[in-house]
Amino acid sequence: MKTEDGISFATLHDGSYFGEIEIIRKTYREFSVVSDTHCVLITLKKSIIYEDIILNHSDFFNTMIQ
């Protein structure tokens, strides 16, 4: 992730995820991500977080919010 002037402040690695906390907290996204290399991006609908992850995978959900 980079600031507006192009300074990197975070690097995501295989298996990383981002943007979920805004869905959980029901807030607007403050940041964007730009890939420097080819990547595979998978998106989730809000309903999957609420109807599946929270109900059926509480350990993973707790990890997400920490």
C-alpha positions as CSV (number, residue, x, y, z in Angstrom):
1,M,0.0,0.0,0.0
2,K,1.2,3.5,-0.8
3,T,0.6,7.0,0.3
4,E,-0.6,9.6,-2.3
5,D,3.0,10.6,-2.9
6,G,4.0,7.0,-3.8
7,I,5.6,6.0,-0.5
8,S,4.9,2.3,0.4
9,F,3.7,1.8,3.9
10,A,2.5,-1.8,3.7
11,T,3.2,-4.9,1.7
12,L,0.7,-7.7,1.4
13,H,1.8,-11.3,0.8
14,D,0.2,-14.5,-0.4
15,G,-3.0,-15.2,1.5
16,S,-3.3,-11.6,2.7
17,Y,-6.7,-9.9,2.7
18,F,-7.8,-6.2,3.1
19,G,-11.0,-4.2,3.2
20,E,-12.9,-6.5,5.5
21,I,-12.8,-4.2,8.5
22,E,-14.7,-1.5,6.8
23,I,-17.5,-4.0,6.0
24,I,-17.5,-5.3,9.6
25,R,-17.5,-1.7,11.1
26,K,-19.9,-0.5,8.4
27,T,-17.6,2.5,7.5
28,Y,-16.3,3.9,4.3
29,R,-13.0,2.6,2.9
30,E,-10.2,5.0,3.6
31,F,-7.4,3.4,1.5
32,S,-6.9,1.8,-1.8
33,V,-4.4,-0.9,-2.9
34,V,-2.3,-1.0,-6.0
35,S,-0.5,-4.2,-7.1
36,D,3.1,-3.8,-8.3
37,T,3.0,-7.4,-9.8
38,H,0.5,-9.8,-11.2
39,C,-1.9,-11.0,-8.6
40,V,-5.1,-12.9,-8.2
41,L,-7.8,-10.9,-6.5
42,I,-10.9,-12.6,-5.0
43,T,-13.8,-10.5,-3.8
44,L,-16.4,-11.4,-1.2
45,K,-19.9,-10.1,-0.9
46,K,-20.9,-8.5,2.4
47,S,-23.4,-11.2,2.9
48,I,-20.7,-13.9,2.9
49,I,-19.0,-12.2,5.8
50,Y,-22.2,-11.8,7.8
51,E,-23.9,-15.1,6.9
52,D,-21.0,-17.5,6.7
53,I,-17.8,-16.3,8.3
54,I,-19.3,-14.8,11.5
55,L,-21.7,-17.7,12.0
56,N,-19.6,-20.6,10.9
57,H,-16.0,-19.6,11.3
58,S,-15.9,-17.5,14.5
59,D,-12.2,-18.2,15.1
60,F,-11.3,-16.8,11.7
61,F,-13.6,-13.9,12.2
62,N,-12.0,-13.0,15.5
63,T,-8.6,-13.1,13.8
64,M,-9.9,-10.7,11.1
65,I,-11.1,-8.1,13.6
66,Q,-7.9,-8.2,15.6
